[in-house]
């Protein structure tokens, strides 16, 4: 039974974990999933013979991380790409993948689908599509395909030994494109195309663009990046490639994986190497389009950094005190590459604060506008992280109250045209509404985190946290209602549930349960009936049979089972003639540490889920009621550490 056995430390001696929520089953291994489709038989056998990585915990999770409720699983659950000692051997495999990709016309199709639709992109479209068209035209015009790829491989190898051509403010876009195409073709750009193809395949309607194709693109892109790193190639193109590789890692492995965490850390390291954090105090001598692209990329990195830090409960990688926080201009993608008088005319059209008028009715939001909105809120997120994850000194209570005042005034910083309302769905395009909803939920969740600390500090009643939780749940339900009409369009937003919706829903479910058990009124203005209906709608969404088989969705499913068990017990509760005394947290017990009664309750939830795999008809009966603070303590202590809980392999198979 070696394939099913694993070492598990004794629960009474393990310091970081108190219970395991459910029994994971090892999924069948997906052979050759990340192998290149056109590798030679010899290389393929080497990759197949490579042992699987040893599963290990995901690492430290801070006390305020919503991920404490999630399972800890190996970041790569299938055979990884073969790490070769010889970079040229990797390059040979990369070229075979590129040849297969161009011959099948997949690259052209996925990029056309991706950039032709209303997609949220960071790198401006012209900087990708113009040189890509040149590459494609060159490929189709070649009479001898074998000779073409041999020559391309030779040029890539030669260019690995030279730096990307230096840029100046007077370099035109067409000159920039020539620096990495044709005879100057560079591996960094090939890595970028692979990564973008993998990301774009998640939005393609073609059944041919499956997760296995995206995984192959991830491996090829990562191989290219490793080769460039071996040759010490750090430039704008390598950063673009790492950026898209991070996005692809998120799609394939989920935001909870070590894989994404490592890829993002490497990405941030290159940003610092290139000085992206000093774009104002040390302005680079680069064309306007490159400077604005750098601002966009760094704005994305900062917002992503704060979101991951909040989600994982880990310190952020980018500190605002060390950065210029250069705000990208509110420009369309096509406007970034303008020059001369045309560019000046566009720049003069900006209004107060650099914001331009919102695009016409039914249109999409500018990519730069979305980045600016999230970048603006990242400063508040970092302040929340400093208080929630940092060392709490004697002035903690004062700082917390000041931060809450800053949060309450923060809504005014969002331009009125970008403030979300439920009615927005009838006036604007779905893409614009989702964008506004993300900004809205991000703002609310900062308040959720602050109010949680205020509640622990005794400065606010539980009603404040419940009202914010209800707003989070309401926003996610708006998203669910719209998703039914265009499910494929919204598959990339699973993180809305894990980041915002499920933590708020868990607080509401536990407080509703406690109110039912104690017979006391629910401390909220929302009627109990509406609260139960809304929670039921959210849970029903995760009980659908056709949810995307991806790690982020599957993790949300497991969290929803915990909340469903709590709601079931609430609805099935009958008053007891002789209620048992509750085990409350002791007065001298540190905040965040669960009492023994709560641990027993949490264990019941976990045992129920564990038994549900054997008998789905089992109904959980909770003997101990939980308050919302109890739930937060249980939420923080919970770690799912079954090493065979491999969601990722299911998502890639």
C-alpha positions in Angstrom: 0.0 0.0 0.0 3.0 2.3 -0.5 1.0 4.4 -3.0 -1.6 5.2 -0.4 0.5 5.5 2.8 2.1 8.6 4.1 3.8 9.7 7.3 1.5 11.7 9.6 2.9 13.2 12.8 1.0 12.4 16.0 -1.7 15.0 16.5 -0.9 15.5 20.2 2.7 16.5 19.4 2.1 18.6 16.3 2.3 22.3 17.0 0.9 23.8 13.9 -2.1 21.6 13.2 -4.9 20.4 15.4 -7.2 18.5 13.0 -7.5 17.5 9.4 -10.8 18.4 7.8 -11.2 15.6 5.4 -9.6 12.6 3.7 -8.2 13.3 0.3 -7.8 10.6 -2.2 -4.8 10.4 -4.5 -5.9 11.1 -8.0 -4.5 9.1 -10.9 -1.2 10.4 -12.1 -1.3 12.2 -15.5 1.7 10.9 -17.4 3.5 13.3 -19.7 1.2 16.2 -18.7 3.9 18.8 -18.7 6.1 17.1 -21.3 6.5 18.8 -24.7 4.3 17.1 -27.2 7.0 16.7 -29.8 10.0 15.6 -27.7 12.1 12.8 -28.9 11.4 9.3 -27.5 14.6 9.3 -25.6 13.9 12.5 -23.8 10.3 11.5 -23.2 11.5 8.3 -21.4 13.8 10.4 -19.2 11.0 12.6 -18.2 8.6 9.7 -17.5 11.3 8.0 -15.3 11.7 11.1 -13.2 10.3 10.6 -9.7 7.5 12.6 -8.4 8.4 15.4 -5.9 7.8 14.6 -2.3 4.7 16.3 -1.1 5.3 18.9 1.6 3.2 21.5 3.5 2.7 24.8 1.8 4.6 26.7 4.4 3.8 29.4 7.0 0.4 31.0 6.9 -0.3 34.1 9.0 -3.1 34.2 11.6 -5.2 36.4 9.4 -4.8 34.4 6.2 -8.1 33.1 4.8 -6.0 30.1 3.5 -5.8 28.7 7.0 -9.1 26.9 6.1 -7.6 25.5 2.9 -5.8 22.2 2.3 -2.0 22.1 2.2 -0.9 20.3 -0.9 2.1 19.8 -3.0 2.6 22.7 -5.4 3.2 20.4 -8.4 1.3 17.2 -8.2 2.4 15.7 -11.6 5.7 15.0 -13.1 7.5 18.3 -13.5 9.5 19.5 -16.4 12.8 17.8 -16.6 15.5 20.1 -15.3 18.4 19.7 -17.6 22.0 20.6 -16.7 22.7 21.7 -20.3 20.8 24.8 -21.3 21.2 23.9 -25.0 19.4 20.7 -24.4 16.5 22.7 -22.9 16.7 25.0 -25.9 16.3 22.1 -28.3 13.1 21.0 -26.5 11.8 24.6 -26.6 12.4 24.9 -30.3 10.5 21.6 -30.9 7.6 23.0 -29.0 7.7 26.3 -30.9 7.7 24.4 -34.2 4.8 22.3 -33.2 2.9 25.4 -32.0 3.4 27.4 -35.2 2.7 24.4 -37.4 -0.7 23.8 -35.7 -1.7 27.5 -35.9 -2.6 27.4 -32.2 -0.5 30.4 -31.4 -2.3 32.6 -33.9 -5.7 31.4 -32.8 -5.4 31.8 -29.1 -3.7 35.2 -29.3 -6.3 36.4 -31.8 -9.1 35.2 -29.4 -7.4 36.7 -26.4 -6.5 40.2 -27.7 -9.5 40.4 -29.9 -11.9 40.2 -27.0 -12.6 42.3 -23.9 -9.8 40.8 -21.9 -8.0 42.4 -19.0 -4.3 42.7 -20.1 -1.4 44.5 -18.5 1.1 44.7 -21.4 -0.4 46.9 -24.1 -1.8 45.0 -27.1 0.4 46.6 -29.8 3.6 45.6 -28.0 2.6 42.0 -28.3 0.6 41.8 -31.5 2.8 43.9 -33.8 6.0 41.8 -33.3 3.9 38.6 -33.3 2.5 39.5 -36.7 6.0 40.0 -37.9 7.1 36.6 -36.6 4.1 34.9 -38.1 4.6 36.5 -41.5 8.2 35.4 -41.5 7.2 31.9 -40.7 4.6 31.6 -43.4 6.9 33.1 -46.0 9.6 30.5 -45.3 9.8 27.9 -48.1 11.9 25.4 -46.1 10.4 25.1 -42.6 13.2 22.9 -41.3 15.9 25.4 -42.4 13.8 28.2 -40.9 13.7 26.7 -37.5 17.4 25.7 -37.6 18.3 29.3 -38.4 16.0 30.6 -35.8 17.5 28.4 -33.2 21.0 29.5 -34.2 20.0 33.2 -33.9 18.4 32.6 -30.5 21.6 30.9 -29.2 23.8 33.7 -30.6 21.5 36.4 -29.1 21.6 34.8 -25.7 25.2 36.0 -25.4 24.3 39.6 -26.1 22.2 42.1 -24.2 18.9 43.4 -25.5 19.6 46.6 -27.5 19.7 49.6 -25.3 16.7 52.0 -25.4 16.5 55.8 -25.5 13.6 58.2 -25.3 13.8 58.7 -29.1 13.5 55.0 -30.0 10.3 54.5 -32.1 8.1 51.4 -31.4 9.1 49.8 -34.7 12.8 50.1 -33.8 12.0 48.4 -30.5 10.2 45.5 -32.2 13.2 44.9 -34.5 15.4 44.5 -31.4 13.9 41.1 -30.6 12.5 39.8 -33.9 13.9 38.6 -37.3 17.7 38.3 -37.0 17.5 39.6 -33.5 14.9 37.1 -32.3 15.3 36.5 -28.6 14.3 33.7 -26.3 12.7 36.1 -23.9 10.1 36.9 -26.5 9.5 33.2 -27.2 9.0 32.6 -23.5 6.4 35.5 -23.5 4.5 33.9 -26.5 4.4 30.5 -24.7 3.0 32.0 -21.5 0.5 34.2 -23.2 -0.7 31.3 -25.3 -1.3 29.3 -22.1 -3.2 32.1 -20.4 -5.2 32.9 -23.5 -6.2 29.2 -23.8 -8.3 29.5 -20.6 -10.5 32.0 -22.4 -10.7 30.3 -25.7 -14.0 28.7 -26.8 -12.2 26.0 -28.8 -12.2 22.6 -27.1 -8.8 22.0 -28.5 -7.3 24.5 -26.0 -7.5 22.4 -22.9 -5.6 22.5 -19.7 -3.0 20.1 -21.0 -2.1 22.6 -23.7 -1.8 25.3 -21.1 0.4 23.1 -18.9 2.7 22.4 -21.9 2.9 26.2 -22.5 3.8 26.8 -18.9 6.6 24.3 -19.0 8.0 25.7 -22.3 7.8 29.2 -20.9 9.5 28.2 -17.7 12.3 26.4 -19.6 12.9 29.6 -21.6 13.1 31.7 -18.5 15.5 29.3 -16.9 17.8 29.5 -19.9 17.7 33.3 -19.9 18.4 33.3 -16.2 21.5 31.1 -16.8 22.7 33.6 -19.3 22.0 36.5 -17.0 19.4 38.1 -19.3 17.3 40.6 -17.4 15.4 43.1 -19.5 11.9 44.3 -20.2 11.1 41.2 -22.3 12.2 38.8 -19.5 10.0 40.7 -17.1 7.1 40.5 -19.5 7.7 36.7 -19.8 7.8 36.3 -16.0 4.6 38.4 -15.6 2.6 36.1 -17.9 4.2 33.0 -16.4 2.9 34.2 -13.0 -0.6 34.6 -14.4 -0.4 31.1 -16.0 0.8 29.6 -12.7 -2.2 31.1 -11.0 -4.6 29.5 -13.5 -2.9 26.1 -13.3 -2.0 25.7 -9.7 -4.1 28.3 -7.8 -3.1 31.2 -5.6 -2.4 28.9 -2.7 0.4 26.9 -4.3 4.1 27.2 -3.6 4.6 27.2 -7.3 2.9 30.5 -7.8 4.5 32.0 -4.7 8.0 31.1 -6.0 7.3 32.4 -9.5 5.9 35.7 -8.1 9.0 36.1 -5.9 11.3 35.7 -8.8 9.2 38.2 -10.8 9.4 40.8 -8.0 13.2 40.2 -7.7 13.6 41.1 -11.4 11.5 44.2 -11.0 13.9 45.5 -8.3 16.9 44.6 -10.4 15.5 46.7 -13.2 14.5 49.5 -10.9 10.8 49.5 -11.5 10.3 50.7 -8.0 12.1 54.0 -8.8 10.5 55.1 -12.0 10.1 58.7 -10.7 13.1 59.3 -8.5 15.4 57.6 -11.0 13.5 58.0 -14.3 14.9 55.6 -17.0 15.9 56.8 -20.5 13.4 54.7 -22.3 10.5 55.5 -24.8 7.2 56.7 -23.4 5.5 53.4 -24.3 8.1 51.4 -22.4 7.9 53.7 -19.4 4.1 53.5 -19.2 4.3 49.7 -19.6 6.7 49.5 -16.7 4.4 51.6 -14.6 1.5 49.2 -15.4 3.6 46.2 -14.6 4.7 47.5 -11.2 1.2 48.7 -10.4 0.0 45.1 -11.0 2.9 43.6 -9.0 2.1 45.8 -6.0 -1.6 45.0 -6.0 -1.0 41.3 -6.6 1.6 41.4 -3.8 -0.9 42.9 -1.3 -3.7 40.5 -2.3 -1.4 37.4 -2.0 -0.1 38.6 1.4 -3.6 39.1 2.7 -4.7 35.7 1.3 -1.7 33.8 2.7 -1.2 35.9 5.8 2.5 36.4 4.9 4.5 39.6 4.8 4.3 41.5 1.5 7.3 41.4 -0.8 7.0 45.0 -1.9 7.1 47.7 0.7 5.6 51.1 -0.1 8.2 52.9 1.9 10.8 51.8 -0.7 8.8 52.6 -3.8 7.9 55.7 -5.8 4.4 54.5 -6.4 4.4 56.0 -9.9 0.8 55.9 -11.1 0.3 54.7 -14.7 -1.5 57.2 -16.9 -5.2 56.6 -17.8 -4.6 55.7 -21.5 -5.9 53.1 -23.9 -3.6 50.4 -25.2 -3.4 51.9 -28.6 -2.7 55.4 -27.2 0.5 54.3 -25.4 2.4 53.8 -28.7 1.5 57.3 -30.1 4.2 59.8 -30.6 4.6 63.6 -31.0 1.6 65.8 -31.3 -0.9 62.9 -31.2 0.4 61.8 -27.9 0.4 65.3 -26.4 -3.2 65.8 -27.5 -4.2 62.6 -25.6 -2.2 63.6 -22.5 -3.9 67.0 -22.3 -7.3 65.3 -22.1 -6.8 64.0 -18.6 -9.0 65.5 -15.9 -8.5 65.9 -12.1 -6.2 63.4 -10.6 -5.1 62.1 -14.0 -8.5 60.4 -14.6 -10.2 60.6 -17.9 -14.0 60.3 -18.6 -15.3 56.8 -18.4 -15.8 55.1 -21.7 -19.2 55.3 -23.3 -22.3 53.3 -22.3 -21.9 49.6 -22.7 -18.1 49.8 -23.4 -15.3 48.2 -21.4 -13.1 49.9 -18.9 -9.6 50.9 -19.8 -7.0 48.5 -18.6 -5.0 51.4 -17.1 -8.1 52.6 -15.2 -8.5 49.3 -13.5 -4.8 49.2 -12.6 -5.0 52.7 -11.2 -8.0 51.8 -9.1 -6.4 48.7 -7.6 -3.1 50.4 -7.2 -4.7 53.2 -5.3 -6.3 50.8 -2.8 -3.1 48.8 -2.4 -1.8 51.5 0.0 -4.7 50.9 2.4 -4.2 47.1 2.1 -0.6 47.4 3.1 -1.5 49.5 6.2 -4.0 46.7 7.2 -1.3 44.1 6.7 1.1 46.1 8.9 -1.4 46.0 11.8 -2.7 42.5 11.3 0.6 40.7 10.7 3.1 43.0 12.4 4.1 43.2 16.0 1.4 45.0 18.1 2.8 47.7 20.3 1.2 49.8 23.0 -0.2 52.2 20.3 -2.0 49.4 18.4 -5.5 50.5 19.5 -4.9 54.1 18.5 -3.4 53.2 15.1 -6.3 50.8 14.5 -8.9 53.5 15.1 -7.0 55.9 12.8 -6.8 53.3 10.1 -10.6 52.7 10.3 -11.2 56.4 9.8 -8.9 56.3 6.8 -10.8 53.3 5.5 -14.2 55.0 5.9 -13.0 58.0 4.0 -11.4 55.8 1.3 -14.6 55.4 -0.7 -14.4 59.1 -1.6 -11.1 58.5 -3.3 -12.7 56.3 -5.9 -14.0 58.4 -8.8 -17.8 58.4 -8.8 -18.0 56.8 -12.3 -16.1 53.7 -10.9 -18.2 53.0 -7.9 -20.1 49.7 -8.0 -23.9 49.4 -7.6 -26.1 46.4 -8.2 -27.8 48.4 -10.8 -24.6 48.7 -12.8 -25.3 45.4 -14.5 -28.2 47.0 -16.4 -26.2 50.0 -17.6 -22.7 48.8 -18.4 -21.0 45.9 -20.1 -20.4 42.7 -18.0 -16.6 43.2 -18.2 -16.9 46.7 -16.8 -19.3 45.6 -14.0 -17.0 42.8 -12.9 -14.1 45.2 -12.8 -16.1 47.6 -10.7 -17.2 44.7 -8.4 -13.6 43.7 -7.8 -12.8 47.2 -6.7 -15.9 47.3 -4.5 -15.1 43.9 -2.8 -11.4 44.8 -2.3 -12.5 47.9 -0.5 -15.0 46.0 1.6 -12.5 43.3 2.5 -10.1 45.9 3.9 -12.9 47.0 6.2 -13.6 43.4 7.1 -10.0 42.9 8.2 -10.0 46.1 10.2 -13.3 45.4 11.9 -12.1 42.0 12.8 -9.2 43.5 14.7 -11.4 46.2 16.2 -13.7 43.4 17.4 -10.8 41.6 19.0 -9.7 44.9 20.6 -13.2 45.5 22.0 -13.7 48.8 20.0 -16.8 47.7 17.9 -19.7 45.4 18.3 -20.1 42.2 16.3 -22.9 44.0 14.3 -20.3 46.0 12.3 -18.5 42.9 11.1 -21.7 41.2 10.2 -22.9 44.2 8.1 -19.6 44.2 6.1 -19.8 40.4 5.7 -23.3 40.8 4.3 -22.1 43.3 1.8 -19.3 41.0 0.7 -21.8 38.1 0.3 -24.2 40.4 -1.6 -21.5 41.4 -4.1 -20.5 37.8 -4.7 -24.2 36.8 -5.2 -24.5 39.6 -7.9 -21.5 37.9 -9.6 -23.1 34.5 -9.4 -26.4 35.8 -10.9 -24.6 37.2 -13.9 -22.3 34.2 -14.3 -25.2 31.9 -15.3 -25.6 33.7 -18.6 -21.9 33.6 -19.5 -20.1 31.0 -17.5 -17.0 30.7 -19.6 -16.4 34.4 -19.5 -16.1 34.4 -15.7 -14.0 31.3 -15.1 -11.0 33.3 -14.3 -12.6 34.9 -11.2 -12.8 32.0 -8.8 -10.5 34.0 -6.5 -13.5 36.4 -5.8 -15.0 33.6 -3.7 -11.8 32.6 -1.8 -10.6 36.1 -1.3 -13.9 37.9 -0.4 -17.1 35.8 -0.5 -16.4 32.7 1.6 -14.7 34.4 4.6 -17.7 36.7 5.0 -20.2 33.9 4.5 -18.4 31.8 7.2 -18.9 34.7 9.7 -22.6 35.0 8.8 -23.2 31.2 9.1 -21.5 30.9 12.5 -23.2 33.9 14.0 -26.6 32.7 12.6 -25.9 29.3 14.2 -24.9 30.8 17.5 -28.1 32.9 17.5 -30.2 29.9 16.8 -28.6 27.8 19.6 -28.8 30.5 22.2 -32.2 31.8 21.2 -30.9 35.4 21.1 -31.7 37.9 18.3 -29.2 38.1 15.4 -27.3 41.4 15.8 -27.9 42.6 12.3 -30.5 44.5 10.4 -30.7 41.8 7.7 -33.7 39.5 8.3 -32.8 35.9 9.2 -34.8 34.6 6.3 -32.9 36.7 3.8 -29.6 35.6 5.3 -30.5 32.0 5.1 -31.6 32.4 1.4 -28.5 34.2 0.5 -26.2 31.6 2.1 -28.2 28.8 0.4 -27.7 30.4 -3.0 -23.9 30.7 -2.5 -23.7 27.1 -1.3 -25.9 25.8 -4.2 -23.4 27.4 -6.6 -20.7 25.1 -5.3 -22.9 22.1 -5.5 -23.2 22.3 -9.2 -21.9 19.3 -11.1 -20.1 21.2 -13.8 -17.8 23.5 -11.9 -14.4 24.0 -13.6 -12.0 21.3 -12.5 -9.3 23.7 -11.3 -7.5 24.0 -8.0 -9.1 27.4 -7.0 -12.6 26.2 -7.6 -12.1 22.8 -5.9 -10.6 24.5 -2.8 -13.7 26.8 -2.6 -15.9 23.7 -2.8 -14.3 22.2 0.3 -14.7 25.5 2.3 -18.3 25.6 1.2 -18.9 22.2 2.7 -17.8 23.4 6.1 -20.2 26.4 5.9 -23.0 24.1 4.6 -22.5 21.8 7.6 -23.0 24.8 9.9 -26.1 26.0 8.1 -27.6 22.5 8.1 -27.2 22.2 11.8 -28.8 25.6 12.2 -31.9 24.6 10.2 -32.1 21.2 11.9 -31.8 22.6 15.4 -34.6 22.0 17.9 -34.6 23.7 21.4 -33.2 21.4 24.1 -35.0 21.2 27.5 -31.6 21.1 29.3 -29.0 22.9 27.2 -25.4 22.0 27.9 -23.2 24.8 29.2 -21.0 26.4 26.5 -17.3 26.2 26.6 -16.3 29.9 26.2 -12.9 31.2 25.6 -11.2 31.8 29.0 -10.7 35.5 29.9 -6.9 35.1 30.0 -6.8 33.2 26.8 -4.9 35.0 23.9 -7.1 36.3 21.1 -7.0 33.9 18.2 -6.5 30.8 20.3 -9.5 28.5 20.1 -11.0 27.0 23.3 -11.2 23.2 23.8 -15.0 23.4 23.1 -14.4 25.1 19.8 -11.7 22.6 18.9 -14.3 19.8 19.6 -16.8 21.6 17.4 -14.2 22.1 14.6 -13.3 18.4 14.9 -17.0 17.5 14.5 -17.1 19.5 11.3 -14.0 17.8 10.0 -15.2 14.4 11.0 -18.5 15.1 9.2 -16.7 16.0 6.0 -14.4 13.0 6.4 -17.4 10.7 6.8 -19.3 12.3 3.9 -16.8 10.7 1.5 -18.0 7.3 2.7 -21.7 8.1 3.2 -22.9 11.3 1.6 -26.2 11.1 3.4 -24.6 11.8 6.8 -25.9 15.0 8.5 -23.7 16.9 10.8 -25.0 17.7 14.3 -23.0 20.3 16.2 -23.1 19.9 19.9 -21.2 23.1 20.6 -22.4 26.5 19.3 -19.8 28.9 17.9 -19.7 32.7 17.8 -18.3 34.5 14.9 -15.1 35.1 16.9 -14.9 31.4 17.6 -15.2 30.7 13.9 -12.4 33.1 13.1 -10.2 31.3 15.7 -11.2 27.9 14.2 -10.7 29.4 10.7 -7.1 30.4 11.6 -6.1 27.2 13.2 -7.5 24.9 10.5 -4.9 23.3 8.1 -5.6 20.6 5.6 -2.4 18.8 5.2 -3.1 15.5 3.5 -0.2 15.1 1.1 -2.4 13.4 -1.4 -4.8 16.3 -1.6 -3.7 17.1 -5.2 -6.2 19.4 -6.7 -3.8 20.5 -9.3 -3.5 17.2 -11.1 -7.2 17.1 -11.5 -7.1 20.5 -13.0 -4.5 19.6 -15.5 -5.7 16.2 -16.5 
